[in-house]
Amino acid sequence: MTAQHLGSDRNTTDWWRQAVVYQVYPRSFADLDGDGIGDLPGVTSRLPYLADLGVDAIWLSPFYPSQLADGGYDVDDYRNVDPRLGTLDDFDAMVAEAHRLGLKVMVDIVPNHSSDQHLWFQEALRAAPGSAARERYVFREGKGEHGELPPTDWVSCFGGPAWTRLPDGWWYLHLFAPEQPDFNWDNPEVRADFRHTLRFWSDRGVDGFRVDVAHGLAKDLAAPLRDIGTVEGYTPGDLPEDGSHPFWDRDEVHDIFRDWRKVFNEYDPPRVAVAEAWVRSSRRTAYATPQELGQAFNFDFLKAPLHAGELRSSIDTALADARAAGATATWVLSNHDVIRHASRYGLPDGRDEEAWLLSDGQEPVLEREFGLRRALAATLLMLALPGSGYVYQGEELGLPEVAGLSRDSLQDPVWTRSGGLLKGRDGCRVPLPWRREGASYGFGGGGSWLPQPAGWGELSVEAQQGVASSPLELYRAALATRRRLLADEALEWADDAPTAHPDVLHFRRSGGWGCVTNLSDEPRPLPAGELLLSSAPVSGDELPAWTTVWLRTPQA
């Protein structure tokens, strides 16, 4: 059994190489105590469902004590559980049950910033300028005659300045919300404390970590701080190739992750991590090396339109980068930060997604069935690729984005910080429907913290269970078939196939099977082979529009 093959086995050191990881947003997954907020006992109660679904691991978004200024990504205490979500004993019970069922557990770690309620930041607010307490964060005097202007023109990712002024006249840095002050990673105390946190959760049985804002930790804090020219946001392509940006994707960040790798390797098996790094694809590789985290999210694939040429280019680049890093590729179509792909793919190509959200999903009216058909075709393509697939909770139900949330129900700081120009990410975080009926469709006994739309129950697990044509049963069949078929991480494009077409992606995997995706509105010839799985009904010798099939191929 080769190292590449080990990824298909849940119990090996390299379990993550070809794993399917299911992202749980705990506050929206399952609520066992009936207070309207999902909790860790709720997650534990639904682990048999996830094991039956066929995933290899779960990844939990933050469950730490938090003021929820940013959905839990403002952390008060990195080594505890939010009392609204449970206790450390509940966490231990969840990990034990996951491992009993053969599931690995990954957790979010948020190292770029803490909550403003964190013990250290509260200590810094009480301390004098220049004190050791303030050196754990980034405090600076302002510009202007009386220090009334921010130290730089840096902009928050959520809109507005990245600096907030204190009553003593000093300013502190927050690349996100004001309630999320940035750590100073030049400070040895910060580095030591996060090593402590990594060991704390690893000692409790955590198998890996998802690293939030991995590309933001290292900053050029040498005086004078550099302006960058005020811009509202950035794309990875805007970042310099040489790692010279003042705070994004600096070369020094890799010293931090090489240090973390030493901690990961203290364990048997070594812990793994995946970087959330919105950087150029050419610079993403460094985060994923065996000397650092092991994996990095490939957001190019998520962002690519459903055009055969662009998807193929994204796939080729990701696989080449993974090989160069000695890592494995990652694939993802939805998560807690983006519009669910069942809705994205139902919008006209090139449509302004933010404008669609601001119209409450009315302009244009979503082509729901078309979007779902394209989403399932894309999912089956994704699950056939070499590497790890990351699945966001509810996508196995084909859940759409809840675009019609009223303004007074929105909780994402993006809404207020952007001055109402961006609606935010609440629409993909609406609590899951488990049953057809009930006050919260089986989410819990006390309603849900974000309103669920009418008819949500018809998309529930109960409504789809055992229905052969449902998204849920397609995911189950795909994950079971995938595990049986996986061998090494090789991929060969079938450009020599007689049915090759510019709108069709066709590749072969080791073991005599392959994947064919028709990314067009017209049927295309279906290659010869035994049909193993299809994202939509197939008959005869035609591959229907917007359909993916897995075939056992005689020519492979």
C-alpha positions in Angstrom: 0.0 0.0 0.0 1.6 3.3 -1.1 1.5 6.5 0.8 -0.8 7.9 -1.8 -3.2 5.1 -1.3 -3.4 5.5 2.5 -5.7 8.5 2.2 -8.6 6.3 1.5 -8.2 4.5 4.9 -9.6 6.4 7.9 -7.1 4.8 10.3 -3.7 5.5 8.7 -1.2 8.3 9.3 -2.0 9.8 6.0 -5.8 9.6 6.4 -6.2 13.2 5.2 -4.6 12.8 1.8 -7.8 11.8 0.1 -10.3 12.3 2.9 -13.7 13.9 2.7 -14.0 16.4 5.5 -17.5 17.7 6.6 -17.6 21.2 7.9 -19.8 21.7 10.9 -20.9 25.3 11.8 -21.8 24.3 15.4 -24.3 27.1 16.1 -26.4 26.0 13.0 -26.0 22.2 13.0 -28.1 20.8 15.9 -29.5 22.2 19.1 -29.9 19.6 21.8 -30.8 21.9 24.8 -33.5 23.9 22.9 -32.1 27.4 23.3 -32.1 28.1 19.6 -28.3 27.8 19.2 -26.6 24.7 18.0 -24.3 23.0 20.6 -21.7 20.3 21.0 -24.1 17.7 22.4 -26.2 18.4 19.3 -23.2 17.6 17.1 -22.5 14.4 19.0 -26.2 13.3 18.6 -25.8 13.7 14.8 -22.4 12.0 14.4 -24.0 8.6 13.3 -25.7 10.5 10.5 -22.3 11.8 9.3 -20.7 8.4 9.6 -23.6 6.9 7.6 -23.2 9.7 5.0 -19.6 8.4 4.5 -17.4 11.3 5.4 -13.9 10.7 6.9 -13.7 13.6 9.3 -15.5 16.6 10.7 -14.2 20.1 10.9 -15.8 22.3 13.5 -15.9 26.1 13.1 -15.2 28.0 16.3 -17.0 26.8 19.4 -14.9 28.8 21.8 -16.3 31.5 24.2 -17.1 34.5 22.0 -19.2 37.7 21.9 -20.2 36.7 18.4 -19.1 39.9 16.8 -18.0 37.7 13.9 -19.9 34.5 14.3 -17.5 33.0 16.8 -14.3 34.1 15.0 -13.8 36.6 17.8 -12.4 34.3 20.5 -12.4 35.2 24.2 -10.6 32.0 25.4 -8.8 29.6 23.0 -8.8 26.7 25.5 -12.4 26.5 26.5 -16.0 26.0 25.1 -18.6 28.7 24.9 -21.1 27.9 27.7 -23.9 28.3 25.2 -22.5 25.4 23.2 -21.4 23.1 26.1 -18.4 22.3 28.2 -15.0 20.7 27.8 -16.6 17.5 29.0 -19.0 17.8 26.1 -16.2 18.3 23.7 -14.3 15.3 25.0 -17.5 13.2 24.6 -18.0 14.4 21.1 -14.4 13.5 20.1 -14.7 10.1 21.8 -17.9 9.3 19.9 -16.4 10.6 16.6 -13.4 8.3 17.0 -15.6 5.4 18.0 -17.5 5.9 14.7 -14.2 6.1 12.7 -14.4 9.9 12.2 -11.4 12.2 12.6 -11.9 15.6 14.2 -10.5 18.9 13.0 -11.1 22.3 14.7 -10.8 25.9 13.7 -7.9 27.9 15.2 -8.0 31.7 14.9 -4.5 33.0 15.3 -4.6 36.4 13.5 -6.8 38.1 16.1 -8.6 37.5 19.4 -11.8 39.0 20.8 -11.5 42.4 22.4 -12.8 40.5 25.5 -9.8 38.3 25.6 -7.9 38.5 28.9 -4.8 39.8 27.2 -6.6 42.6 25.4 -8.4 43.7 28.5 -5.1 43.8 30.2 -3.6 45.8 27.4 -6.4 48.4 27.6 -5.6 48.9 31.3 -1.9 49.1 30.7 0.2 52.1 29.7 1.4 52.7 26.1 4.7 50.8 25.5 3.9 48.2 28.2 4.6 44.5 27.8 0.8 43.9 27.8 0.3 46.1 24.7 3.2 44.5 22.9 1.1 41.3 22.4 -1.1 43.3 20.0 -0.5 46.2 17.5 -0.8 49.6 19.1 0.5 52.8 17.5 0.2 56.5 17.8 -1.9 58.2 15.2 -0.9 60.7 12.5 -1.9 64.4 12.4 -1.1 67.2 14.8 -2.9 65.6 17.7 -2.7 61.9 16.6 -6.3 62.2 15.4 -5.6 60.3 12.1 -5.1 56.5 11.8 -1.5 55.3 11.7 -1.9 54.0 8.2 -4.5 53.9 5.4 -5.0 50.1 6.0 -8.6 49.0 5.4 -10.6 46.4 7.4 -11.8 43.3 5.4 -15.3 44.1 6.8 -15.2 47.7 5.6 -13.9 51.0 7.1 -10.5 51.7 8.7 -8.4 48.9 10.2 -7.6 51.0 13.2 -9.7 52.1 16.2 -8.7 54.9 18.6 -8.7 54.5 22.4 -9.5 57.2 24.9 -5.7 57.6 25.6 -5.2 58.6 22.0 -3.5 55.5 20.8 -4.8 53.3 18.0 -5.0 49.5 17.7 -5.0 47.4 14.6 -7.9 45.1 13.5 -7.9 43.8 10.0 -11.5 42.6 10.6 -14.0 44.0 13.1 -13.0 46.4 15.9 -13.9 43.6 18.3 -11.1 41.5 16.7 -7.7 43.1 17.6 -4.8 41.6 15.7 -2.0 39.8 17.6 1.6 40.9 17.2 3.3 37.7 16.0 6.7 39.2 16.5 6.0 38.8 20.3 7.4 35.5 21.7 4.5 35.3 24.2 2.0 35.1 21.4 3.9 32.3 19.7 4.3 30.4 22.9 0.6 30.7 23.8 -0.5 29.3 20.5 1.9 26.4 20.8 0.1 25.8 24.2 -3.2 25.9 22.4 -2.2 23.5 19.7 -1.1 21.0 22.3 -4.2 21.6 24.5 -6.5 20.4 21.8 -4.2 17.8 20.4 -3.9 16.2 23.8 -7.7 16.0 23.8 -7.7 14.0 20.7 -8.0 16.5 18.0 -6.6 15.2 14.7 -6.0 18.4 12.9 -6.7 22.2 12.5 -8.1 24.6 10.0 -6.1 27.8 10.3 -8.1 30.9 9.9 -6.5 33.8 8.0 -3.3 31.9 7.8 -1.8 34.4 5.4 -2.2 37.4 7.8 -0.1 36.6 10.9 3.2 38.1 9.9 3.2 41.9 9.5 5.8 44.5 8.7 5.6 46.5 11.9 8.9 48.4 11.5 8.5 52.2 11.9 7.3 54.0 10.1 4.4 51.7 9.1 3.8 51.8 5.3 0.6 53.0 3.6 -0.6 50.9 0.8 -3.1 53.2 -1.0 -6.6 53.0 0.3 -8.5 50.2 -1.4 -11.7 48.5 -0.4 -10.6 44.9 -0.1 -8.3 42.9 -2.4 -8.1 39.8 -4.5 -5.2 37.3 -4.3 -4.0 38.5 -7.7 -3.5 42.0 -6.2 -0.8 40.8 -3.8 2.8 41.1 -4.8 4.7 37.9 -5.9 7.6 38.6 -3.6 5.8 38.5 -0.3 6.4 42.2 0.4 2.8 43.3 1.3 2.7 44.9 4.8 0.4 42.3 6.2 -0.8 39.7 3.7 1.2 36.6 2.7 4.6 37.8 4.0 7.5 35.3 3.7 8.0 35.5 7.5 4.7 33.8 8.1 6.2 30.5 7.1 8.6 30.6 10.1 5.5 30.5 12.3 4.1 27.4 10.6 7.4 25.6 10.5 7.4 26.1 14.3 3.9 24.7 14.4 5.0 21.6 12.5 7.3 20.7 15.3 4.3 20.7 17.6 2.3 18.6 15.2 5.1 16.0 14.9 5.2 15.5 18.7 2.0 13.4 18.2 1.5 9.9 16.7 0.1 10.2 14.2 1.3 13.8 13.5 -1.5 16.4 13.5 -2.4 18.0 10.2 -3.6 21.4 9.3 -5.2 23.2 6.3 -4.5 26.9 5.7 -7.2 29.4 4.8 -4.9 31.5 2.7 -6.4 33.8 0.1 -3.2 34.3 -1.8 -1.8 33.8 -5.4 -1.9 30.2 -6.4 1.9 30.4 -7.0 2.4 31.3 -3.3 -0.2 28.9 -1.8 2.2 25.9 -2.2 4.5 27.0 0.7 1.7 26.7 3.3 1.0 23.1 2.3 4.5 21.6 2.5 5.1 18.7 4.9 7.5 21.1 6.7 4.5 23.4 7.5 0.7 22.7 7.6 0.3 19.9 5.0 -2.7 21.4 3.1 -4.0 24.7 1.9 -7.5 25.5 0.6 -7.7 25.9 -3.2 -10.2 28.7 -3.6 -9.4 29.1 -7.3 -11.6 26.0 -7.9 -14.4 27.4 -5.8 -14.3 30.7 -7.7 -14.0 29.2 -11.2 -17.1 29.4 -13.4 -18.5 26.2 -14.7 -16.6 26.4 -18.0 -14.6 23.3 -19.0 -11.4 25.2 -19.9 -11.2 27.3 -16.8 -12.0 24.3 -14.5 -9.4 22.2 -16.2 -6.8 24.9 -15.8 -7.7 25.3 -12.1 -7.5 21.5 -11.6 -4.1 21.2 -13.4 -2.6 24.1 -11.4 -3.8 22.7 -8.1 -2.5 19.2 -8.8 0.9 20.5 -10.0 1.2 22.8 -7.0 0.3 20.0 -4.6 2.9 17.7 -6.2 5.5 20.5 -5.9 4.7 20.9 -2.2 4.8 17.2 -1.5 1.2 17.7 -0.3 -2.2 16.8 -1.7 -4.8 19.0 -3.4 -7.9 20.3 -1.7 -11.3 20.9 -3.3 -14.2 22.9 -2.0 -17.4 24.4 -3.4 -19.2 25.9 -0.4 -18.3 27.0 3.1 -19.5 29.4 5.9 -18.1 32.4 4.0 -19.6 32.1 0.5 -23.0 31.8 -1.2 -24.0 28.1 -1.3 -23.1 26.7 -4.7 -26.6 25.3 -5.3 -27.6 29.0 -5.6 -24.4 30.4 -7.2 -24.8 28.0 -10.1 -28.4 29.0 -10.5 -27.5 32.6 -11.4 -26.5 33.7 -14.9 -22.8 33.5 -15.4 -21.1 36.8 -14.5 -24.0 37.9 -12.3 -23.1 40.2 -9.4 -23.8 37.9 -6.5 -23.8 40.7 -3.9 -26.4 42.6 -5.9 -28.5 39.4 -6.0 -28.3 39.1 -2.2 -29.2 42.7 -1.7 -32.3 42.2 -3.8 -33.3 39.4 -1.4 -32.8 36.9 -4.1 -35.4 38.5 -6.4 -33.3 40.0 -9.2 -32.9 37.7 -11.0 -35.3 35.1 -9.7 -33.1 32.0 -8.9 -33.4 29.1 -11.3 -33.4 26.7 -8.4 -33.6 23.4 -10.2 -31.0 24.4 -12.8 -28.7 25.6 -10.0 -29.1 22.3 -8.1 -28.5 20.3 -11.3 -25.3 22.2 -12.0 -24.2 22.0 -8.3 -24.6 18.2 -8.2 -22.6 17.8 -11.4 -19.9 20.0 -10.0 -19.9 18.0 -6.7 -19.5 14.7 -8.4 -16.7 16.1 -10.5 -15.0 17.4 -7.3 -15.3 14.1 -5.4 -13.7 12.3 -8.3 -10.5 14.4 -8.2 -7.3 13.3 -6.4 -7.0 14.9 -3.0 -9.2 16.0 -0.1 -12.8 17.2 -0.6 -14.3 19.6 1.9 -18.1 19.5 2.2 -20.1 22.3 4.0 -23.0 21.2 6.2 -26.3 21.1 4.3 -24.8 20.9 0.8 -25.6 17.2 0.8 -29.3 18.3 1.1 -28.9 20.7 -1.9 -29.7 23.6 0.4 -29.9 27.0 -1.3 -28.7 30.3 0.0 -31.3 31.9 2.2 -31.1 35.3 0.3 -34.4 36.7 1.7 -33.3 37.2 5.3 -34.8 40.5 6.6 -32.4 43.3 7.5 -33.3 43.2 11.2 -32.3 39.5 11.4 -28.8 39.9 10.0 -26.0 39.3 12.4 -22.9 39.3 10.2 -20.7 42.4 10.9 -20.2 42.7 7.1 -23.7 44.2 6.9 -23.1 47.0 9.3 -19.4 47.6 8.6 -20.1 48.0 4.9 -22.9 50.5 5.5 -25.4 48.1 4.0 -23.5 47.7 0.7 -22.9 44.0 1.5 -25.6 41.8 2.9 -23.1 39.4 4.5 -22.8 35.6 5.1 -25.8 34.8 7.2 -27.7 33.2 4.3 -25.4 30.2 4.2 -25.5 29.8 8.0 -29.2 29.3 8.5 -29.7 26.3 10.8 -30.2 22.9 9.1 -33.5 21.2 8.6 -33.6 17.7 10.0 -37.3 17.0 9.9 -40.3 18.0 7.7 -42.1 19.7 10.4 -41.7 21.4 13.8 -40.8 24.8 15.1 -37.2 24.5 13.7 -37.6 21.5 11.4 -35.8 19.3 13.9 -32.9 21.7 14.5 -34.0 22.0 18.2 -36.9 22.5 20.4 -36.6 26.3 20.8 -36.6 27.9 17.4 -33.4 28.9 15.6 -31.0 31.9 16.0 -31.4 32.7 12.3 -34.9 32.4 10.8 -35.5 29.4 8.6 -37.6 29.9 5.5 -41.0 28.5 4.9 -40.7 25.1 3.1 -37.3 24.4 4.7 -38.6 21.0 5.9 -39.1 19.7 2.4 -35.3 19.9 2.0 -34.7 18.1 5.3 -32.9 14.9 6.0 -36.2 13.2 6.8 -37.7 14.3 3.5 -34.7 13.0 1.4 -33.9 9.9 3.3 -34.3 6.9 1.1 -35.4 9.0 -2.0 -33.1 7.7 -4.7 -33.3 11.0 -6.7 -32.4 13.2 -3.7 -29.2 15.1 -3.3 -28.7 13.3 0.1 -28.8 9.8 -1.5 -26.5 11.0 -4.3 -23.9 12.1 -1.8 -24.2 8.9 0.2 -23.7 6.8 -3.0 -20.8 9.0 -4.2 -18.9 8.8 -0.9 -19.4 5.1 -0.6 -18.3 4.5 -4.3 -15.4 6.9 -3.9 -14.0 4.9 -1.0 -14.2 1.7 -3.0 -12.5 3.2 -6.0 -9.7 5.2 -4.6 -6.2 4.1 -5.3 -3.3 6.6 -5.9 -3.5 10.3 -6.6 -2.9 10.1 -10.3 -5.2 11.8 -12.9 -5.0 11.4 -16.7 -7.0 13.5 -19.0 -8.8 11.4 -21.7 -8.0 13.8 -24.6 -7.7 10.7 -26.8 -11.3 9.6 -26.2 -13.4 9.6 -29.4 -16.1 11.5 -27.5 -13.8 14.4 -26.5 -15.5 17.8 -26.7 -14.5 21.4 -25.6 -17.5 21.4 -23.2 -16.7 18.1 -21.6 -14.2 17.2 -18.9 -13.1 13.6 -19.0 -10.3 12.1 -16.9 -9.2 8.7 -15.8 -8.2 7.5 -12.3 -6.1 4.5 -11.4 -8.0 1.3 -11.0 -9.9 1.4 -14.2 -12.5 4.2 -13.6 -13.0 7.7 -14.8 -15.2 10.8 -14.6 -17.0 12.6 -17.4 -18.7 16.0 -16.9 -20.9 17.7 -19.6 -20.7 21.4 -18.9 -23.1 22.6 -21.5 -26.8 22.9 -22.3 -26.7 20.2 -25.0 -26.3 16.4 -24.6 -22.9 15.0 -25.6 -21.9 11.4 -26.6 -21.4 9.2 -23.6 -18.1 7.3 -23.6 -18.2 3.5 -23.4 -18.0 1.9 -20.0 -20.0 0.6 -17.1 -22.0 3.4 -15.4 -21.2 3.5 -11.8 -22.9 6.8 -10.7 -24.5 9.8 -12.3 -25.6 13.2 -11.0 -28.7 13.1 -13.1 -30.6 10.3 -14.9 -28.8 8.9 -17.9 -30.2 6.6 -20.6 -28.9 5.4 -23.9 -25.6 6.6 -25.3 -25.9 10.3 -24.5 -24.5 12.3 -21.6 -27.3 14.8 -20.7 -26.6 18.5 -20.2 -25.0 19.5 -16.9 -24.4 16.0 -15.8 -21.4 14.1 -14.4 -21.0 10.4 -14.6 -18.4 8.0 -13.1 -17.6 5.1 -15.4 -15.6 1.9 -15.2 -13.7 2.4 -18.4 -12.3 -0.5 -20.4 -9.6 1.7 -22.0 -8.2 2.8 -18.6 
